[in-house]
Amino acid sequence: MVDRNLVREFSVDEDEIDSLFTESEEAIYEHEAQTYDINQLLNGRVVRVDDEEVVVDIGYKSEGVIQRDEWDVGDELPEPGSEIEVLLEEFEDSIGLILLSWRKARRIRQWEDVISRHNEGDVVKGPVERKIKGGLLVDIGVHVFLPASQVDVRRPQDIGDYIGQDIECMILKIDEQRRNIVVSRRRLIEEAREKMKKELLETLQVGDLRNGTVKNIADFGAFVDLGGIDGLLHITDMSWGRISHPTEMVKIDDEVEVMVLNIDYEKEKIALGLKQKSASPWENIEEKFPVNTTATGEVVNVLTYGAFVKLEDGIEGLVHISEMSWTRRVSHPSELVSIGDEVEVMVLGINTQKQEISLGMKQTQDNPWDDVSGKYPVGETVAGTVRNLTNYGAFVELEEGVDGLLHISDMSWTRKVSHSNEILKKGDPIECQILSVDEERRRIALGLKQLAEDPWESHIPEKYTPGSSVSGKVTKITNFGVFVELEDELEGLLHVSELADHKVEHPEAMVNVGEVLEVRVLRVDTADRKIGLSCRSDEEIKAQAAAESDPDAVATAGGDAELRTREELKGGMAATTGPLFSFSGGGDASEENPTAAAEEEASESAASDETTTVGENTDGGAAEDGEDSE
């Protein structure tokens, strides 16, 4: 055996060396070299063992080297002179050594042994060595791969918990070319559970008590393994009382005793219950909580429509928002109660079939509307505070929880009120007179103008006599006439036919808003509360009066003076334009002056619509829905 490095080091001529060997010896070496292949398993003899490597003679021109770290700590090292099997990895490295592997040779033999003894579908057993990406490595003589999805029926939170455990698996796939085996523990468990499930369904009956293990928890309940099949323990079947999440009752891996409530053999579903093991608290509920009796309970939930009050474990009743207070207008139950509050309630009704109890809080307190007619007799003057303003009136708080309605029609004798805020402000103190009381509908009608004398009964008729001249300011111009303010909150109507001696098409061409006019009072109608005015000359008025008394005389007068058609006089406040009176013996005013009649009718309809706004509010009654239009 020649070390050619030494030859080069001492500058020996290689031709001289080659001449020392006979042709037969070279042939022998060439023949021996041809019998060794890369990745071939060979038997060798250990020459020596040092700190970094193990030298092995495999019968080649030079010894092979195995790295010492191929033997793990604790493994027994081979003794010099012992025979071992190795794998030829490389003939010569950069320094002329043969690289061998003892570990790879052993794995190949182990793989061949496993392949010879096992096929796909066989059950194997071995310890879990370590956790790798995507699963675990299990040693069954060789390392096989156990995917994380195949560890259990339900994937565990940490598959690393299985490291060091001996587990049984089923071989799913063998890849001989890649020397790879995939195994499944889940497949074994599923097959075993399938067998147990069939046996369990054959013997399980509704009403049975069974022990099981909590395997999974969801918001709606918990799944309990009965031994081969899982049953659902719904959150509503865990306790007669209120629970917000199943974890308040059970934890994963808890051993629990449950009752079988229902079995669906076709879908293989089982409903389980915990609370059914004890008697329902709703039994004899009417004896424990009779209707119209009071009880003390704890607020356990608050919703937009009311609050749930626990009377005892498993017994809850609803206090509707409308049953919380006689006096306060509650927008949300949280204004009065909070979770955990202890409240006194009255039992209003019980539905044993639906297991529902209606409760009331206000029924435990005095109702301020009881005997309200005795406290507020009709005609009495009362003091209150303006609580709310609407377009049809004002709500006046007489005491906490008792309001009366002051309608706009009862605010002033002379002024036409379109909205209550024209006269009142929210929070103002006010005195009113009680007009009517309806205890059943909880309504009180109030009046403000009734505190003073009606000026239409004496003052106005005495001051504004027909034929008298007065001055006033124009406040509004319409197509049918002009409204003239005679004094505060008192207006008269100067109809378009009374603006001038001649016919007027457009009143705004004759007068302006704010202009002061001298007018004559034609008539005061105390019943309709209207005053009719005129700007025509005395001669025109006299001519019209003469025409009415003797129409033939006027007709023979030569026609110099234009005859005015007889029509109803107009008058009143703001937009009210009803007729003041009709000339005696004459025809219908609407026939003689259809334009004016149409204008009057439209105006009266609009005024009527503004005055009468909501149902019964015209008689001063309070409208429940009206408060929202503040």
Salt bridges, closest charged atoms under 4 A:
ASP50 OD2 - ARG48 NE 3.99
ASP57 OD2 - ARG45 NH2 3.73
ASP72 OD1 - ARG103 NH2 3.44
GLU85 OE2 - ARG109 NH2 2.50
GLU89 OE2 - LYS104 NZ 2.52
GLU112 OE1 - ARG109 NH1 3.00
ASP113 OD2 - ARG117 NH2 2.98
ASP122 OD2 - HIS118 ND1 3.97
ASP152 OD2 - ARG185 NH1 3.87
ASP158 OD1 - LYS131 NZ 3.50
ASP175 OD2 - ARG178 NE 3.97
GLU190 OE2 - ARG186 NE 2.80
GLU194 OE1 - LYS197 NZ 3.19
ASP219 OD1 - HIS245 NE2 3.03
ASP225 OD2 - ARG193 NH1 2.94
ASP230 OD2 - ARG154 NH2 2.13
ASP230 OD1 - ARG193 NH2 3.18
GLU257 OE1 - LYS277 NZ 3.63
GLU268 OE1 - LYS197 NZ 2.77
GLU312 OE2 - LYS288 NZ 3.08
ASP313 OD1 - LYS310 NZ 3.62
GLU316 OE1 - ARG242 NH2 2.62
GLU323 OE1 - LYS362 NZ 3.96
GLU335 OE1 - ARG328 NH2 3.81
GLU399 OE1 - LYS375 NZ 3.61
ASP403 OD2 - ARG329 NH2 2.76
ASP403 OD2 - ARG387 NE 2.44
GLU422 OE1 - ARG415 NH2 3.79
ASP454 OD2 - ARG529 NH2 2.55
GLU487 OE2 - HIS459 NE2 3.98
GLU487 OE1 - LYS463 NZ 3.09
GLU498 OE1 - ARG536 NE 2.94
GLU505 OE2 - LYS503 NZ 3.82
GLU508 OE2 - HIS506 ND1 3.92
ASP538 OD1 - ARG520 NH2 2.01
GLU540 OE2 - ARG564 NE 3.90
GLU600 OE2 - HIS495 NE2 3.42
GLU600 OE2 - LYS570 NZ 1.60
GLU610 OE1 - LYS416 NZ 2.82
GLU616 OE1 - ARG441 NH2 2.36
GLU616 OE1 - ARG443 NH1 2.92
GLU627 OE1 - ARG329 NE 3.28
GLU627 OE1 - ARG387 NH2 2.75
GLU630 OE2 - LYS426 NZ 2.63
